[in-house]
Amino acid sequence: MTIVAIIDTGTNSTRMLVARRAGNELDELARLTTVTRLGEGVDAAGRLGAAARERVSRCVDEYAEIIAAHGVENTLMLATSSVRDSSDGEEFLAQLARQHGFSCGILPGKEEARLSFLGATLGLGHASGRIMLVDIGGGSTEIACGVRGRIDYARSLRLGCVRISERFFREDPPAATELAGAASQIDATLASGIERGRLGAVDLAVAVAGTVTTLAAIDLELQRYDRDAVHGHVLDRQAVDGMLERLARMDFSQRLAIATVGEGRADVIVGGALIASRVMEYTGVSSLTVSETDIMDAAALEL
């Protein structure tokens, strides 16, 4: 049975999934996440930073050893917002893929939304009716709507927890004026990028990626991250807004002291929570169901 690997070089994290297909599902062999912050400074400079490139290169070297140990037959490296938005991103990704004999691809925003939608619904067997997918990444946020297996609306917005945090937050904790400025920018981007009438009557809103999985772990008061507990957890609007208010009052060290908030998330979780809150307000959904299956799962099945 063919074993494949997906490496997702995201704006905040580099992730890997090694799996083999079992019918219409995946038999997961390995799944890892490493905070590498590839998108550090890209919003301002338009280029990848040398330190960020080195962090990702070292991470992929480590992943390549695991991939080889599993006898993977086909590895695909995916890139999203930070590579799309940087003038040297495509060259960096291609060079890194060639070095290890991997194939690679830069996902356009709508394709990222499509794969995120398919991946998110894979692990939610109960999902039915009209589904809205929210993928809050480091550099972009994708919103897609449809039914299981088929989407009819997809948009990618230049909103992400890293992008918003770098652009607006200078004080620690963020000043009220900084939070207001960030919220205004998020609202304006949503208004110009998402036609609410095209979303339709949403039966279930599903959310993926590090912001919402971290919020779910905080909401559950986990002392150690538990993927099974987080998967399927429902975050209602009151919980999201309450965590946003609480996190925004903390400084970096206080956020880092929360058991399930790591160093690579503590400086951007306020920005991510603010995006989640404003997306819920704009789209009118009352809750987000968190999924631990995502773009990598869909890409692995298609590969």
C-alpha positions in Angstrom: 0.0 0.0 0.0 1.4 3.4 -1.1 2.8 5.6 1.7 2.8 9.3 1.1 4.0 12.4 3.0 2.8 16.0 2.9 4.9 18.8 4.2 3.1 22.1 4.8 5.4 25.1 5.0 3.0 27.5 6.6 3.5 31.1 7.7 3.8 30.2 11.4 4.5 26.4 11.4 6.0 23.7 9.2 4.0 20.5 9.5 4.3 16.9 8.2 1.8 14.1 7.7 2.9 10.6 6.7 0.0 8.3 5.9 -1.3 5.5 3.7 -4.7 5.2 2.2 -7.2 2.9 3.7 -10.3 3.0 1.4 -11.6 6.6 1.6 -9.7 7.3 4.8 -6.1 7.7 5.9 -4.0 5.5 8.1 -1.9 8.0 9.8 1.7 7.0 10.5 3.2 10.3 11.7 2.1 13.8 12.2 4.4 16.6 13.4 4.2 20.4 13.9 7.2 22.7 14.3 6.9 26.5 14.8 9.3 27.9 12.2 7.7 31.3 11.5 8.6 31.3 7.7 6.4 34.4 7.3 8.3 36.5 9.8 8.6 40.0 8.4 7.2 39.0 5.0 4.2 41.4 5.3 6.6 44.4 5.6 9.5 43.3 3.5 7.9 41.1 0.8 10.8 38.6 1.1 11.7 35.7 3.2 14.1 36.4 6.0 17.4 34.5 6.2 16.8 33.2 9.7 13.3 32.0 8.7 14.7 30.2 5.7 17.2 28.5 7.9 14.6 27.4 10.4 12.5 25.8 7.8 15.5 24.2 6.1 16.6 22.6 9.3 13.0 21.4 10.0 12.6 19.8 6.6 16.0 18.1 7.0 14.6 16.5 10.2 11.3 15.6 8.6 13.2 14.0 5.6 14.8 11.5 8.0 11.4 10.5 9.4 10.0 10.2 5.8 12.9 8.0 4.8 12.4 5.8 7.8 8.8 5.2 6.9 9.6 4.2 3.3 7.6 7.0 1.8 7.2 6.7 -1.9 5.9 10.2 -2.7 6.4 13.4 -0.8 4.7 16.7 -1.7 5.8 20.0 -0.2 3.0 22.6 -0.1 3.4 26.3 0.4 0.7 28.9 1.2 0.6 32.6 2.2 4.2 33.4 3.2 5.6 31.9 0.0 2.8 33.4 -2.2 3.5 36.8 -0.8 7.3 36.8 -1.0 9.3 37.6 -4.1 11.8 34.7 -3.4 9.4 32.2 -1.9 8.9 30.0 -5.0 12.7 29.8 -5.6 13.2 28.8 -1.9 10.5 26.1 -2.0 11.8 24.6 -5.3 15.4 24.5 -4.1 14.4 22.8 -0.8 12.3 20.3 -2.6 15.0 19.4 -5.1 17.5 19.0 -2.3 15.4 16.1 -0.9 13.9 14.8 -4.0 10.4 16.0 -3.1 7.7 17.4 -5.4 6.3 20.8 -4.5 3.6 23.2 -5.2 2.4 26.7 -4.2 -1.3 26.7 -3.5 -3.4 29.6 -4.8 -5.7 30.9 -2.1 -8.9 29.3 -3.5 -7.2 25.9 -3.8 -6.0 26.2 -0.2 -9.6 26.9 0.8 -10.8 23.8 -1.2 -8.3 21.5 0.3 -8.9 22.9 3.8 -12.6 22.3 3.4 -12.2 18.7 2.2 -9.6 17.9 4.9 -11.7 19.5 7.7 -14.8 17.5 6.9 -12.9 14.2 6.6 -12.6 13.8 10.3 -16.2 14.9 11.1 -18.3 12.0 10.1 -21.4 13.6 11.6 -21.1 16.7 9.4 -24.1 17.3 7.1 -26.0 20.1 5.5 -24.3 23.3 4.5 -20.9 23.6 6.0 -18.7 26.7 6.3 -14.9 26.2 6.7 -12.8 28.8 8.5 -9.0 28.3 8.3 -7.1 31.0 10.2 -3.4 30.7 9.3 -0.4 32.8 10.0 -0.7 34.9 6.8 -4.1 34.3 5.4 -7.6 33.2 6.3 -9.6 30.9 4.1 -13.4 30.7 4.1 -15.3 28.1 2.1 -18.9 26.9 2.0 -20.5 23.8 0.5 -21.6 20.3 1.4 -19.4 17.3 2.1 -17.1 16.7 -0.8 -18.1 19.7 -2.8 -17.7 23.5 -2.3 -19.5 26.2 -4.1 -17.8 29.3 -2.5 -14.2 29.9 -1.5 -12.2 33.0 -0.6 -8.7 33.6 0.7 -8.1 36.8 2.6 -4.8 38.5 3.6 -5.6 38.0 7.3 -3.5 35.9 9.6 -2.4 35.8 13.2 1.2 36.6 12.3 0.3 39.3 9.7 -2.1 41.1 12.1 0.2 40.8 15.1 3.2 42.2 13.2 1.2 45.0 11.6 -0.7 46.3 14.6 0.8 45.1 18.0 3.7 47.1 19.4 2.9 47.1 23.1 2.7 44.0 25.3 -0.1 43.4 26.1 -1.6 45.2 23.1 -3.0 48.7 23.7 -6.7 49.2 23.3 -6.0 51.4 20.3 -3.9 48.7 18.7 -6.7 46.1 19.2 -9.2 48.6 17.7 -7.0 49.2 14.7 -6.6 45.5 14.1 -10.3 44.8 14.4 -11.1 47.6 12.0 -8.6 46.2 9.4 -10.1 42.7 9.8 -13.7 44.0 9.4 -12.7 45.9 6.3 -11.0 42.9 4.8 -14.0 40.7 5.5 -16.4 43.2 4.1 -14.5 43.6 0.8 -13.6 39.9 0.4 -16.7 37.9 1.6 -20.1 38.3 0.1 -22.3 37.3 3.0 -25.2 36.5 0.7 -23.1 33.8 -1.0 -22.5 31.9 2.2 -26.1 30.8 2.4 -27.8 29.3 5.5 -24.9 27.6 7.3 -25.8 24.4 9.3 -22.3 23.8 10.7 -19.2 26.1 10.9 -15.9 24.1 11.1 -12.5 25.7 11.9 -9.0 24.4 11.5 -5.4 25.5 12.2 -3.3 26.5 15.2 -5.4 29.5 16.4 -8.6 27.6 17.0 -7.0 24.4 18.2 -5.1 26.4 20.8 -8.3 28.2 21.8 -10.0 24.9 22.1 -7.3 23.6 24.4 -7.5 26.7 26.5 -11.3 26.4 26.7 -11.0 22.8 27.8 -8.4 23.8 30.4 -6.1 21.1 29.2 -2.8 20.8 31.1 -1.3 18.9 28.1 -2.3 19.2 24.5 -4.7 16.4 23.6 -5.5 16.1 19.9 -8.4 13.8 20.5 -10.0 16.1 23.0 -9.6 19.1 20.8 -11.0 17.4 17.7 -14.8 18.1 17.5 -14.8 20.6 20.4 -17.3 23.4 19.9 -16.3 27.0 20.6 -19.3 29.3 21.0 -19.1 33.0 20.4 -19.1 33.8 24.1 -16.2 31.5 24.8 -14.1 33.0 21.9 -14.8 36.5 23.0 -14.1 35.7 26.6 -10.7 34.1 25.8 -9.8 37.0 23.5 -10.5 39.5 26.3 -8.5 37.4 28.8 -5.5 36.9 26.4 -5.4 40.5 25.4 -4.9 41.6 29.0 -1.9 39.3 29.4 1.7 39.9 28.4 3.8 37.4 26.5 5.1 35.7 29.6 1.6 35.3 31.0 0.3 33.8 27.8 3.3 31.5 27.6 2.5 30.3 31.1 -0.8 28.8 29.9 0.0 25.0 29.6 -1.2 24.6 26.0 0.2 27.9 24.5 3.7 27.4 23.2 6.4 30.1 22.6 5.6 30.1 18.9 1.9 30.8 19.6 2.0 33.1 22.6 2.9 36.2 20.6 0.3 35.7 17.9 -2.7 34.1 19.7 -4.3 37.5 20.4 -4.3 38.3 16.7 -5.7 34.9 15.8 -8.4 35.1 18.4 -9.4 38.5 17.2 -9.7 37.2 13.7 -11.9 34.3 14.9 -14.1 36.7 16.8 -14.6 39.1 13.9 -15.2 36.2 11.4 -17.9 34.9 13.7 -19.5 38.3 14.0 -19.3 39.0 10.2 -20.7 35.7 9.1 -23.2 35.4 11.9 -22.2 31.9 13.0 -22.8 31.2 16.7 -20.1 28.5 17.1 -17.1 26.9 15.5 -16.5 23.1 15.6 -12.8 22.5 15.7 -11.3 19.9 13.4 -7.8 18.4 13.7 -7.9 17.1 10.1 -7.1 19.7 7.6 -5.3 20.6 4.3 -2.6 17.9 4.8 -5.2 15.1 5.1 -7.0 16.2 1.9 -3.7 16.6 0.0 -2.5 13.1 1.2 -5.7 11.5 -0.1 -5.5 13.2 -3.4 -1.8 12.4 -3.7 
